[in-house]
Amino acid sequence: MKPIRLSYNRVEAGQTVASELAYVPITISTVEGSVELQGLLDSGSTVNVLPYTAGLALGFSWEQQTIPIALTGSLSKVPAYGVIVTGKVASFPPVELAFAWTQAANVPLILGQVNFFMKFDVCFFRSQAVFEVKPKARRK
Amino acid sequence: MSLTELFPNVKLLPRADKLRLIQFLVVELAQEDGISLLTPGAEYPIWTPLNAFGAAETLMKMLENHKAASI
């Protein structure tokens, strides 16, 4: 399968080339809802992180969550629960993604090692401000 | 007060105060240009959950259970 090639995006607050980051458009779905978001490709993040408002838009109820997730960094101060959703990037087949749904609202949608980078092969060409994404190669 | 009046006074300042003056001017100019600078003592969030291995293990187990349940 051919990769999609996308450009680094400049975040709102930033004004320099250094503030450009790799955001990939992704549709996150559950049986109750669907949201289109810009996911930050964060290879330093151990897990995927879903912002609070996005979780609500997907139909999750905070009170009904049962699997707490202990995050690190600034997110360690905020409670989080594990949720499973379907993620679709471009015209690639949808995949199951596990997210730490945080109560923090001002956090970006973070796509991290578990399990976005296990489902997609990502190649960064930072010097050219572009990156490529494609589904992981199937094992023969 | 004009610059010609100010400079002799600035020269009399101790070194630490001269450095504070530089810092003050940098912050002042940056604010005028709408550039946000890091403030000493302020806390800035780092959203990336680095080395959150326990969280990763829990999510992996959730995925396994989800897969098993859907078979």
Backbone of each chain as ProteinMPNN parsed JSONL, in Angstrom:
{"seq_chain_A": "MKPIRLSYNRVEAGQTVASELAYVPITISTVEGSVELQGLLDSGSTVNVLPYTAGLALGFSWEQQTIPIALTGSLSKVPAYGVIVTGKVASFPPVELAFAWTQAANVPLILGQVNFFMKFDVCFFRSQAVFEVKPKARRK", "coords_chain_A": {"N_chain_A": [[0.846, -1.197, 0.0], [0.535, 2.202, -0.836], [2.179, 4.985, 0.723], [0.72, 7.916, 2.359], [1.608, 11.282, 1.83], [2.339, 13.968, 3.809], [2.361, 17.427, 4.892], [4.279, 19.136, 7.409], [2.608, 20.877, 10.02], [2.03, 24.225, 11.045], [1.695, 25.183, 14.325], [-0.897, 27.027, 16.031], [-0.08, 28.998, 17.996], [2.609, 29.229, 17.517], [5.221, 30.836, 15.633], [7.317, 30.316, 14.077], [9.456, 28.282, 11.96], [10.359, 26.226, 13.496], [8.219, 25.629, 15.079], [6.569, 24.011, 13.716], [4.777, 20.988, 13.44], [4.167, 17.405, 13.178], [1.126, 16.691, 12.223], [-1.535, 14.488, 11.723], [-4.462, 14.012, 9.827], [-7.217, 12.361, 11.222], [-9.905, 10.093, 11.579], [-11.832, 9.317, 14.255], [-13.769, 6.793, 15.667], [-16.66, 5.451, 17.388], [-19.304, 3.196, 18.349], [-21.177, 5.001, 18.969], [-20.52, 7.525, 18.041], [-18.557, 9.86, 16.034], [-15.536, 11.529, 15.314], [-13.597, 14.001, 13.637], [-10.244, 14.609, 13.694], [-7.075, 16.306, 14.263], [-4.294, 14.521, 14.621], [-1.462, 14.452, 16.681], [1.583, 13.28, 15.718], [3.508, 11.644, 17.787], [6.325, 10.401, 18.559], [7.677, 10.12, 20.889], [5.867, 9.644, 22.804], [4.543, 7.213, 24.913], [2.03, 6.171, 24.79], [-1.241, 6.464, 23.158], [-3.204, 9.439, 23.39], [-6.325, 10.681, 24.286], [-8.176, 13.636, 24.12], [-10.35, 15.112, 26.625], [-12.802, 16.347, 25.748], [-13.065, 15.297, 23.191], [-13.501, 12.62, 23.747], [-16.002, 12.743, 24.972], [-17.508, 13.601, 22.795], [-17.419, 11.329, 21.336], [-19.15, 9.744, 22.606], [-18.492, 8.552, 25.002], [-18.866, 7.912, 28.491], [-17.698, 9.46, 31.312], [-18.1, 8.649, 33.934], [-18.7, 5.982, 33.706], [-16.409, 4.624, 33.149], [-13.9, 2.138, 33.708], [-11.279, 1.269, 33.723], [-8.498, 2.496, 34.978], [-5.817, 4.618, 33.94], [-2.435, 5.249, 34.376], [-0.741, 8.053, 33.702], [2.192, 9.907, 32.575], [4.404, 12.786, 33.023], [2.992, 16.08, 32.558], [0.408, 15.187, 32.387], [0.148, 13.353, 34.386], [-1.019, 14.38, 36.56], [-3.656, 14.399, 36.132], [-6.672, 12.516, 36.026], [-7.109, 9.493, 34.062], [-8.615, 7.207, 31.74], [-8.721, 3.991, 30.15], [-9.678, 3.522, 26.79], [-11.188, 2.033, 23.884], [-11.165, 2.552, 20.426], [-12.139, 3.071, 16.97], [-9.9, 3.875, 14.429], [-9.356, 5.854, 11.569], [-7.285, 6.592, 8.913], [-6.883, 8.662, 6.201], [-7.534, 6.927, 3.179], [-7.023, 4.462, 4.136], [-7.493, 1.12, 5.532], [-9.699, 0.885, 8.392], [-8.508, 0.826, 11.822], [-8.109, -0.722, 15.07], [-7.692, 1.267, 17.869], [-6.133, 1.958, 20.954], [-6.694, 4.211, 23.546], [-5.544, 6.5, 26.066], [-7.855, 8.07, 27.791], [-7.972, 11.223, 28.767], [-8.776, 13.519, 31.43], [-8.049, 16.027, 30.915], [-8.602, 18.864, 28.923], [-7.306, 20.593, 27.251], [-5.327, 19.355, 25.859], [-3.546, 18.066, 23.017], [-4.739, 15.673, 20.525], [-2.958, 12.883, 20.917], [-0.87, 10.757, 19.153], [0.701, 7.907, 19.812], [3.298, 5.46, 20.686], [2.014, 3.032, 21.624], [-1.06, 2.58, 20.532], [-0.647, 3.493, 18.01], [1.734, 3.727, 16.464], [2.256, 1.115, 16.183], [0.463, 0.22, 14.44], [0.707, 1.718, 12.181], [3.152, 2.595, 9.744], [5.471, 5.095, 9.949], [7.213, 7.739, 8.477], [9.529, 10.211, 8.884], [10.493, 13.199, 7.319], [12.02, 15.519, 8.237], [13.693, 17.637, 7.483], [12.657, 18.402, 5.112], [10.211, 19.12, 5.858], [8.066, 17.338, 5.669], [6.113, 14.292, 6.015], [5.498, 10.737, 5.948], [2.853, 8.362, 5.948], [1.676, 5.076, 6.363], [-0.264, 2.018, 6.42], [0.851, -0.627, 8.599], [3.152, -3.105, 7.406], [1.968, -6.244, 6.331], [2.627, -9.298, 7.978], [4.333, -11.998, 6.438]], "CA_chain_A": [[0.0, 0.0, 0.0], [1.358, 3.422, -0.954], [1.985, 5.907, 1.851], [0.287, 9.285, 2.07], [2.668, 12.235, 2.165], [1.714, 15.167, 4.373], [3.283, 18.479, 5.326], [4.254, 19.571, 8.807], [1.702, 22.013, 10.216], [2.444, 25.226, 12.02], [0.671, 25.306, 15.373], [-1.436, 28.391, 16.085], [0.686, 29.944, 18.807], [3.978, 29.354, 17.039], [5.394, 31.707, 14.478], [8.562, 29.992, 13.393], [9.522, 26.955, 11.335], [10.578, 25.25, 14.57], [6.952, 25.291, 15.735], [5.804, 23.092, 12.869], [4.752, 19.614, 13.943], [3.534, 16.439, 12.268], [-0.262, 16.375, 12.56], [-2.174, 13.693, 10.688], [-5.925, 13.974, 9.961], [-7.678, 11.012, 11.569], [-11.301, 9.989, 12.012], [-11.966, 8.401, 15.388], [-15.184, 6.408, 15.75], [-17.201, 4.406, 18.258], [-20.652, 2.906, 17.858], [-22.056, 6.138, 19.292], [-20.135, 8.812, 17.458], [-17.372, 9.933, 15.201], [-14.956, 12.874, 15.268], [-12.427, 14.168, 12.782], [-9.278, 15.375, 14.475], [-5.679, 16.347, 13.824], [-3.521, 13.792, 15.622], [-0.034, 14.769, 16.723], [2.44, 12.094, 15.666], [4.45, 11.891, 18.876], [7.048, 9.136, 18.745], [8.173, 10.085, 22.272], [4.763, 9.299, 23.697], [4.403, 5.756, 25.029], [0.635, 5.773, 24.501], [-2.142, 7.433, 22.522], [-3.968, 10.208, 24.382], [-7.561, 11.272, 23.755], [-8.635, 14.752, 24.962], [-11.628, 14.886, 27.304], [-13.954, 16.758, 24.927], [-13.187, 14.36, 22.067], [-14.105, 11.409, 24.304], [-17.438, 13.015, 25.153], [-18.108, 13.64, 21.447], [-17.488, 9.942, 20.852], [-20.225, 9.072, 23.352], [-18.018, 7.924, 26.242], [-19.285, 8.501, 29.758], [-16.562, 9.429, 32.243], [-18.514, 7.928, 35.15], [-18.823, 4.538, 33.443], [-15.096, 4.036, 32.828], [-13.48, 1.219, 34.779], [-9.845, 0.907, 33.681], [-7.677, 3.707, 35.119], [-4.502, 4.625, 33.278], [-1.506, 6.183, 35.036], [0.104, 8.71, 32.702], [3.379, 10.578, 33.105], [4.508, 14.197, 32.629], [1.941, 16.946, 33.085], [-0.849, 14.437, 32.426], [0.102, 12.475, 35.561], [-1.833, 15.052, 37.591], [-5.06, 14.358, 35.704], [-7.1, 11.125, 35.839], [-7.327, 9.009, 32.686], [-9.14, 5.844, 31.625], [-8.441, 3.351, 28.861], [-10.827, 3.314, 25.89], [-10.825, 1.495, 22.57], [-11.932, 3.19, 19.354], [-11.677, 2.755, 15.624], [-9.235, 5.022, 13.82], [-9.192, 5.741, 10.107], [-6.418, 7.613, 8.321], [-7.038, 8.735, 4.735], [-8.369, 5.84, 2.645], [-6.508, 3.188, 4.655], [-8.496, 0.376, 6.312], [-9.769, 1.305, 9.805], [-7.794, -0.033, 12.782], [-8.478, -0.519, 16.468], [-6.688, 2.022, 18.606], [-6.392, 2.12, 22.387], [-6.324, 5.553, 23.995], [-5.732, 6.953, 27.436], [-8.789, 9.207, 27.722], [-7.618, 12.091, 29.883], [-9.767, 14.546, 31.794], [-7.525, 17.311, 30.43], [-9.277, 19.24, 27.674], [-6.457, 21.431, 26.392], [-4.236, 18.538, 25.335], [-3.849, 17.621, 21.647], [-4.882, 14.234, 20.313], [-1.582, 12.396, 20.771], [-0.747, 9.411, 18.584], [1.986, 7.445, 20.338], [3.811, 4.115, 20.369], [0.894, 2.093, 21.824], [-0.647, 1.583, 19.572], [-0.677, 4.046, 16.649], [2.965, 3.395, 15.733], [2.261, -0.337, 15.937], [-0.493, -0.025, 13.349], [1.1, 2.483, 10.99], [4.561, 2.921, 9.538], [5.591, 6.55, 9.784], [8.562, 8.151, 8.1], [9.659, 11.666, 8.987], [11.522, 13.888, 6.529], [11.874, 16.825, 8.897], [14.428, 18.691, 6.761], [11.782, 18.848, 4.022], [8.935, 19.442, 6.515], [7.009, 16.407, 5.247], [6.185, 12.955, 6.597], [4.67, 9.754, 5.249], [2.145, 7.401, 6.803], [0.989, 3.98, 5.671], [-0.523, 0.909, 7.344], [2.005, -1.516, 8.784], [3.231, -4.195, 6.426], [1.469, -7.516, 6.864], [3.651, -10.359, 8.067], [4.076, -13.129, 5.526]], "C_chain_A": [[0.881, 1.247, 0.0], [1.125, 4.357, 0.236], [1.353, 7.227, 1.402], [1.41, 10.207, 2.552], [2.015, 13.539, 2.618], [2.778, 16.168, 4.814], [3.181, 18.715, 6.826], [3.33, 20.789, 8.903], [2.247, 22.946, 11.28], [1.348, 25.352, 13.076], [0.311, 26.774, 15.537], [-0.53, 29.387, 16.801], [2.082, 30.199, 18.242], [4.088, 30.226, 15.804], [6.636, 31.356, 13.677], [8.485, 28.59, 12.782], [9.662, 25.876, 12.405], [9.276, 24.825, 15.224], [6.094, 24.357, 14.891], [5.913, 21.668, 13.401], [4.002, 18.72, 12.964], [2.144, 16.071, 12.791], [-0.887, 15.598, 11.404], [-3.695, 13.734, 10.89], [-6.379, 12.537, 10.209], [-9.135, 11.087, 12.002], [-11.378, 8.917, 13.087], [-13.449, 8.08, 15.549], [-15.433, 5.406, 16.867], [-18.593, 4.1, 17.707], [-21.575, 4.118, 18.054], [-21.679, 7.453, 18.632], [-18.847, 8.744, 16.675], [-16.851, 11.376, 15.213], [-13.744, 12.875, 14.329], [-11.457, 15.092, 13.494], [-7.92, 15.414, 13.779], [-4.866, 15.671, 14.917], [-2.05, 14.146, 15.529], [0.772, 13.471, 16.732], [3.597, 12.307, 16.64], [5.189, 10.588, 19.2], [7.64, 9.022, 20.151], [7.101, 9.685, 23.265], [4.586, 7.78, 23.733], [3.016, 5.3, 24.606], [-0.088, 6.85, 23.681], [-2.91, 8.163, 23.624], [-5.151, 10.886, 23.695], [-7.994, 12.415, 24.673], [-10.046, 14.503, 25.494], [-12.824, 15.184, 26.396], [-14.166, 15.807, 23.74], [-13.852, 13.069, 22.535], [-15.608, 11.569, 24.494], [-18.149, 13.002, 23.806], [-18.252, 12.234, 20.863], [-18.534, 9.125, 21.61], [-19.76, 8.364, 24.613], [-18.563, 8.669, 27.457], [-18.142, 8.353, 30.751], [-16.883, 8.55, 33.457], [-18.545, 6.409, 34.93], [-17.485, 3.857, 33.129], [-14.578, 3.231, 34.01], [-11.977, 0.924, 34.802], [-8.978, 2.171, 33.764], [-6.304, 3.537, 34.472], [-3.626, 5.667, 33.972], [-0.565, 6.766, 33.994], [1.293, 9.378, 33.378], [3.389, 12.028, 32.614], [3.387, 15.016, 33.238], [0.612, 16.212, 33.211], [-0.951, 13.498, 33.627], [-0.792, 13.068, 36.649], [-3.32, 14.923, 37.319], [-5.48, 12.892, 35.543], [-7.315, 10.762, 34.375], [-7.855, 7.581, 32.744], [-8.816, 5.299, 30.234], [-9.718, 3.166, 28.058], [-10.314, 2.761, 24.556], [-11.76, 2.076, 21.515], [-11.452, 2.635, 18.004], [-11.065, 4.023, 15.027], [-9.054, 4.811, 12.328], [-8.366, 6.916, 9.595], [-6.547, 7.525, 6.802], [-7.94, 7.598, 4.246], [-7.892, 4.465, 3.111], [-7.606, 2.462, 5.435], [-8.515, 0.846, 7.773], [-9.052, 0.316, 10.716], [-8.308, 0.249, 14.193], [-7.34, 0.195, 17.183], [-7.108, 2.125, 20.065], [-5.874, 3.489, 22.81], [-6.413, 5.668, 25.508], [-6.617, 8.187, 27.331], [-8.565, 10.053, 28.967], [-8.735, 13.093, 30.174], [-9.286, 15.939, 31.362], [-8.141, 17.617, 29.066], [-8.348, 19.958, 26.712], [-5.257, 20.679, 25.828], [-4.554, 18.169, 23.876], [-4.15, 16.122, 21.608], [-3.469, 13.721, 20.024], [-1.608, 10.972, 20.23], [0.65, 8.903, 18.929], [2.305, 6.012, 19.975], [2.737, 3.047, 20.509], [-0.39, 2.874, 21.616], [-0.649, 2.154, 18.143], [0.547, 3.61, 15.843], [3.118, 1.887, 15.525], [1.332, -0.699, 14.785], [-0.088, 0.664, 12.053], [2.621, 2.648, 10.945], [4.64, 4.41, 9.209], [7.038, 6.888, 9.462], [8.636, 9.673, 8.078], [10.79, 12.161, 8.081], [11.53, 15.336, 7.019], [12.559, 17.953, 8.127], [13.599, 19.238, 5.608], [10.396, 19.224, 4.532], [7.782, 18.597, 5.98], [7.192, 15.077, 5.988], [5.244, 12.04, 5.832], [4.065, 8.778, 6.244], [1.543, 6.321, 5.919], [0.721, 2.865, 6.681], [0.693, 0.011, 7.449], [1.971, -2.638, 7.749], [2.729, -5.476, 7.07], [2.579, -8.54, 6.883], [3.288, -11.495, 7.137], [4.274, -14.446, 6.261]], "O_chain_A": [[1.854, 1.33, 0.749], [-0.007, 4.5, 0.7], [1.435, 7.607, 0.234], [2.069, 9.934, 3.555], [1.229, 14.135, 1.881], [3.928, 15.812, 5.072], [2.127, 18.517, 7.43], [3.276, 21.619, 7.995], [2.839, 22.521, 12.272], [0.191, 25.603, 12.739], [1.109, 27.658, 15.223], [-0.246, 30.47, 16.291], [2.663, 31.261, 18.465], [3.142, 30.333, 15.022], [6.964, 32.035, 12.703], [7.563, 27.824, 13.061], [9.158, 24.764, 12.254], [9.222, 23.773, 15.86], [5.008, 23.958, 15.313], [6.994, 21.205, 13.763], [3.309, 19.189, 12.061], [2.008, 15.241, 13.691], [-0.782, 16.003, 10.247], [-4.171, 13.515, 12.004], [-5.977, 11.616, 9.497], [-9.547, 12.016, 12.697], [-11.033, 7.758, 12.855], [-14.287, 8.982, 15.567], [-14.557, 4.627, 17.242], [-19.008, 4.685, 16.707], [-22.609, 4.243, 17.396], [-22.46, 8.404, 18.668], [-18.15, 7.73, 16.652], [-17.631, 12.324, 15.131], [-12.989, 11.906, 14.241], [-11.803, 16.217, 13.853], [-7.656, 14.662, 12.841], [-4.761, 16.196, 16.025], [-1.462, 14.142, 14.448], [0.648, 12.662, 17.652], [4.537, 13.05, 16.358], [4.73, 9.783, 20.011], [8.059, 7.939, 20.558], [7.391, 9.419, 24.431], [4.491, 7.141, 22.685], [2.841, 4.181, 24.122], [0.387, 7.976, 23.536], [-3.228, 7.581, 24.661], [-5.004, 11.562, 22.677], [-8.167, 12.205, 25.874], [-10.831, 13.774, 24.888], [-13.746, 14.375, 26.288], [-15.299, 15.547, 23.337], [-14.667, 12.489, 21.817], [-16.385, 10.656, 24.214], [-19.25, 12.465, 23.679], [-19.101, 11.988, 20.005], [-18.772, 7.96, 21.294], [-20.54, 7.646, 25.238], [-18.701, 9.892, 27.446], [-17.671, 7.244, 31.001], [-16.031, 7.802, 33.937], [-18.425, 5.644, 35.886], [-17.441, 2.654, 32.874], [-14.791, 3.596, 35.167], [-11.462, 0.393, 35.786], [-8.747, 2.837, 32.754], [-5.725, 2.451, 34.466], [-4.026, 6.82, 34.134], [0.301, 6.069, 33.466], [1.385, 9.408, 34.605], [2.494, 12.447, 31.881], [2.885, 14.688, 34.313], [-0.219, 16.57, 34.045], [-2.006, 12.911, 33.868], [-1.261, 12.36, 37.54], [-4.149, 15.284, 38.154], [-4.723, 12.1, 34.982], [-7.658, 11.613, 33.554], [-7.574, 6.841, 33.687], [-8.659, 6.054, 29.275], [-10.727, 2.703, 28.59], [-9.171, 2.991, 24.163], [-12.979, 2.093, 21.684], [-10.505, 1.853, 17.924], [-11.645, 5.106, 15.112], [-8.654, 3.737, 11.879], [-8.707, 8.078, 9.816], [-6.35, 6.468, 6.203], [-8.989, 7.339, 4.835], [-8.295, 3.438, 2.566], [-8.535, 3.092, 5.938], [-7.466, 1.168, 8.331], [-8.991, -0.879, 10.427], [-8.864, 1.312, 14.469], [-6.182, -0.217, 17.111], [-8.278, 2.348, 20.376], [-4.755, 3.873, 22.472], [-7.242, 5.022, 26.149], [-6.183, 9.228, 26.838], [-8.92, 9.655, 30.077], [-9.519, 13.46, 29.299], [-10.038, 16.91, 31.439], [-8.197, 16.763, 28.182], [-8.567, 19.941, 25.501], [-4.289, 21.289, 25.376], [-5.722, 17.978, 23.538], [-3.846, 15.396, 22.554], [-2.864, 14.079, 19.014], [-2.279, 10.096, 20.776], [1.651, 9.399, 18.411], [1.686, 5.419, 19.091], [2.563, 2.232, 19.603], [-0.756, 3.722, 22.43], [-0.653, 1.394, 17.174], [0.427, 3.181, 14.696], [3.996, 1.439, 14.787], [1.413, -1.794, 14.228], [-0.487, 0.249, 10.965], [3.277, 2.817, 11.973], [3.962, 4.904, 8.309], [7.965, 6.386, 10.097], [7.899, 10.334, 7.346], [11.892, 11.612, 8.08], [11.105, 16.25, 6.313], [12.075, 19.084, 8.112], [13.793, 20.373, 5.172], [9.517, 19.598, 3.756], [6.657, 19.08, 5.853], [8.265, 14.778, 6.511], [4.318, 12.494, 5.159], [4.684, 8.419, 7.245], [0.974, 6.606, 4.865], [1.412, 2.777, 7.696], [1.476, -0.103, 6.505], [0.909, -3.055, 7.286], [3.036, -5.756, 8.229], [3.369, -8.647, 5.945], [2.132, -11.908, 7.041], [4.106, -15.513, 5.671]]}, "seq_chain_B": "MSLTELFPNVKLLPRADKLRLIQFLVVELAQEDGISLLTPGAEYPIWTPLNAFGAAETLMKMLENHKAASI", "coords_chain_B": {"N_chain_B": [[12.724, 61.138, 30.699], [15.753, 61.239, 28.931], [17.8, 59.187, 26.691], [20.472, 59.931, 26.846], [20.597, 60.947, 29.37], [19.99, 58.709, 30.763], [21.96, 56.705, 30.273], [24.448, 57.267, 31.774], [23.515, 56.669, 34.344], [22.809, 54.024, 34.077], [25.283, 52.913, 33.693], [26.294, 53.043, 36.241], [25.033, 51.083, 37.577], [25.067, 47.959, 39.434], [26.491, 44.818, 38.278], [24.626, 42.653, 38.346], [22.2, 43.99, 38.288], [22.366, 45.212, 35.819], [22.158, 43.003, 34.17], [19.571, 42.263, 34.827], [18.245, 44.4, 33.758], [18.709, 44.062, 31.019], [17.251, 41.702, 30.675], [14.717, 42.627, 31.312], [14.272, 44.425, 29.19], [14.3, 42.685, 26.992], [12.035, 41.071, 27.513], [10.077, 43.046, 27.502], [10.193, 44.017, 24.825], [9.581, 41.664, 23.458], [6.974, 41.186, 24.332], [5.704, 43.383, 23.23], [5.862, 42.684, 20.578], [4.261, 40.532, 20.54], [5.289, 38.061, 21.132], [5.529, 35.155, 22.98], [7.387, 34.507, 25.853], [9.39, 32.231, 27.814], [8.807, 32.223, 31.259], [10.702, 32.717, 34.201], [10.36, 30.379, 36.814], [7.74, 29.841, 36.213], [5.287, 27.321, 35.351], [5.273, 24.996, 32.757], [3.28, 22.985, 30.683], [4.03, 19.588, 29.815], [2.889, 17.58, 27.569], [3.425, 15.111, 26.466], [3.324, 11.745, 27.274], [5.908, 10.399, 28.406], [7.777, 7.403, 28.682], [5.646, 5.968, 29.881], [5.125, 3.235, 30.789], [3.573, 1.455, 32.281], [1.006, 2.344, 31.685], [0.991, 1.779, 28.975], [1.124, -1.017, 29.007], [-1.318, -1.674, 30.199], [-3.117, -0.689, 28.249], [-2.425, -2.326, 26.101], [-3.269, -4.812, 27.065], [-5.976, -4.331, 27.189], [-6.558, -4.127, 24.468], [-5.957, -6.712, 23.63], [-7.899, -8.19, 25.053], [-10.179, -7.085, 23.949], [-9.938, -7.905, 21.311], [-10.061, -10.674, 21.624], [-12.644, -10.908, 22.599], [-14.136, -10.176, 20.426], [-13.855, -12.175, 18.626]], "CA_chain_B": [[14.192, 61.025, 30.771], [16.311, 60.849, 27.631], [18.84, 58.146, 26.748], [21.751, 60.527, 27.276], [20.532, 61.057, 30.83], [19.847, 57.361, 31.327], [23.174, 55.898, 30.147], [25.376, 57.364, 32.919], [22.92, 55.964, 35.493], [22.891, 52.58, 33.806], [26.682, 52.527, 33.907], [26.555, 52.948, 37.674], [24.335, 49.917, 38.139], [25.879, 46.742, 39.594], [26.402, 43.866, 37.167], [23.379, 41.876, 38.417], [21.092, 44.86, 37.863], [22.494, 45.405, 34.362], [21.587, 41.807, 33.549], [18.105, 42.342, 34.997], [17.779, 45.419, 32.809], [18.677, 43.405, 29.701], [16.122, 40.759, 30.696], [13.501, 43.447, 31.282], [14.088, 44.961, 27.828], [13.958, 41.564, 26.095], [10.638, 40.71, 27.776], [9.262, 44.185, 27.082], [10.137, 44.026, 23.359], [8.874, 40.451, 23.005], [5.543, 41.383, 24.594], [5.215, 44.346, 22.23], [5.755, 41.97, 19.296], [3.333, 39.405, 20.695], [6.017, 36.787, 21.259], [5.49, 34.698, 24.371], [8.671, 33.96, 26.315], [9.314, 31.443, 29.03], [8.993, 33.04, 32.447], [11.338, 31.938, 35.264], [9.478, 29.968, 37.909], [6.417, 29.433, 35.714], [5.214, 25.899, 35.004], [4.776, 24.781, 31.396], [2.907, 21.574, 30.58], [4.619, 18.683, 28.823], [1.793, 16.621, 27.419], [3.913, 13.796, 26.048], [3.544, 10.778, 28.359], [7.166, 9.694, 28.136], [8.036, 6.256, 29.577], [4.431, 5.552, 30.602], [5.09, 1.81, 30.423], [2.418, 0.825, 32.938], [-0.162, 2.728, 30.881], [1.079, 1.044, 27.709], [0.791, -2.422, 29.282], [-2.77, -1.746, 30.43], [-3.806, -0.516, 26.961], [-2.18, -3.528, 25.288], [-4.149, -5.856, 27.597], [-7.34, -3.975, 26.758], [-6.668, -4.475, 23.047], [-6.007, -8.191, 23.548], [-9.227, -8.624, 25.533], [-11.169, -6.624, 22.962], [-9.788, -8.765, 20.141], [-10.559, -12.0, 22.005], [-14.103, -10.831, 22.76], [-14.798, -9.98, 19.123], [-13.655, -13.368, 17.766]], "C_chain_B": [[14.735, 60.549, 29.404], [17.397, 59.782, 27.811], [20.17, 58.707, 27.251], [21.778, 60.722, 28.798], [20.565, 59.67, 31.485], [21.171, 56.593, 31.354], [24.152, 56.034, 31.327], [24.849, 56.632, 34.147], [23.001, 54.46, 35.334], [24.308, 52.092, 34.085], [26.999, 52.319, 35.386], [25.931, 51.712, 38.321], [25.298, 48.761, 38.377], [25.58, 45.751, 38.465], [25.054, 43.121, 37.147], [22.193, 42.712, 37.927], [21.142, 45.137, 36.365], [21.881, 44.21, 33.627], [20.06, 41.814, 33.66], [17.506, 43.347, 34.008], [17.68, 44.839, 31.395], [17.46, 42.496, 29.607], [14.795, 41.53, 30.583], [13.218, 43.946, 29.865], [13.688, 43.876, 26.838], [12.48, 41.194, 26.251], [9.702, 41.793, 27.253], [9.08, 44.196, 25.549], [9.359, 42.83, 22.815], [7.379, 40.61, 23.194], [4.932, 42.344, 23.58], [4.992, 43.664, 20.874], [4.843, 40.76, 19.372], [4.015, 38.059, 20.763], [6.001, 36.379, 22.73], [6.817, 34.058, 24.742], [8.451, 33.11, 27.555], [9.623, 32.335, 30.222], [9.638, 32.192, 33.536], [10.334, 31.609, 36.367], [8.108, 29.514, 37.45], [6.462, 27.957, 35.317], [4.601, 25.751, 33.619], [4.463, 23.305, 31.201], [3.695, 20.825, 29.515], [3.625, 17.547, 28.675], [2.279, 15.215, 27.091], [4.086, 12.856, 27.239], [4.754, 9.904, 28.041], [7.338, 8.56, 29.155], [6.826, 5.873, 30.433], [4.2, 4.06, 30.32], [3.928, 1.059, 31.071], [1.148, 1.093, 32.147], [-0.181, 1.922, 29.578], [0.666, -0.418, 27.896], [-0.717, -2.59, 29.462], [-3.523, -1.632, 29.106], [-3.613, -1.731, 26.061], [-3.089, -4.68, 25.733], [-5.586, -5.601, 27.166], [-7.565, -4.377, 25.305], [-6.774, -5.989, 22.859], [-7.383, -8.701, 23.946], [-10.315, -8.274, 24.536], [-11.154, -7.536, 21.739], [-10.373, -10.152, 20.427], [-12.087, -12.008, 22.086], [-14.826, -10.736, 21.424], [-14.608, -11.161, 18.178], [-14.85, -14.31, 17.917]], "O_chain_B": [[14.234, 59.59, 28.818], [17.848, 59.513, 28.924], [20.899, 58.041, 27.986], [22.835, 60.668, 29.427], [21.085, 59.486, 32.586], [21.475, 55.912, 32.333], [24.638, 55.023, 31.832], [25.621, 56.043, 34.904], [23.226, 53.719, 36.291], [24.512, 51.01, 34.635], [27.864, 51.517, 35.739], [26.255, 51.348, 39.451], [26.247, 48.586, 37.613], [24.553, 45.842, 37.793], [24.426, 42.974, 36.099], [21.303, 42.208, 37.243], [20.106, 45.28, 35.715], [21.191, 44.363, 32.619], [19.352, 41.43, 32.729], [16.403, 43.155, 33.495], [16.713, 45.084, 30.673], [16.733, 42.504, 28.614], [13.886, 41.13, 29.857], [12.081, 43.901, 29.395], [12.853, 44.097, 25.96], [11.764, 41.025, 25.265], [8.674, 41.503, 26.643], [7.969, 44.361, 25.047], [8.592, 42.946, 21.86], [6.595, 40.22, 22.328], [3.803, 42.157, 23.127], [4.075, 44.007, 20.129], [4.669, 40.043, 18.386], [3.399, 37.029, 20.487], [6.402, 37.145, 23.607], [7.313, 33.179, 24.038], [7.448, 33.255, 28.254], [10.581, 33.108, 30.2], [9.193, 31.073, 33.787], [9.558, 32.465, 36.791], [7.383, 28.871, 38.209], [7.519, 27.416, 34.993], [3.541, 26.31, 33.338], [5.293, 22.454, 31.521], [3.989, 21.364, 28.448], [3.527, 16.668, 29.532], [1.606, 14.235, 27.41], [4.9, 13.126, 28.122], [4.626, 8.815, 27.481], [7.075, 8.74, 30.344], [6.985, 5.493, 31.593], [3.211, 3.679, 29.694], [3.368, 0.138, 30.477], [0.319, 0.203, 31.957], [-1.23, 1.448, 29.139], [-0.042, -0.987, 27.066], [-1.314, -3.531, 28.939], [-4.461, -2.389, 28.861], [-4.53, -2.123, 25.34], [-3.613, -5.426, 24.906], [-6.32, -6.528, 26.823], [-8.622, -4.899, 24.951], [-7.561, -6.481, 22.051], [-7.964, -9.543, 23.261], [-11.244, -9.047, 24.304], [-12.201, -7.894, 21.2], [-11.078, -10.729, 19.599], [-12.737, -12.979, 21.698], [-15.976, -11.156, 21.297], [-15.132, -11.159, 17.063], [-14.886, -15.367, 17.286]]}, "name": "protein", "num_of_chains": 2, "seq": "MKPIRLSYNRVEAGQTVASELAYVPITISTVEGSVELQGLLDSGSTVNVLPYTAGLALGFSWEQQTIPIALTGSLSKVPAYGVIVTGKVASFPPVELAFAWTQAANVPLILGQVNFFMKFDVCFFRSQAVFEVKPKARRKMSLTELFPNVKLLPRADKLRLIQFLVVELAQEDGISLLTPGAEYPIWTPLNAFGAAETLMKMLENHKAASI"}
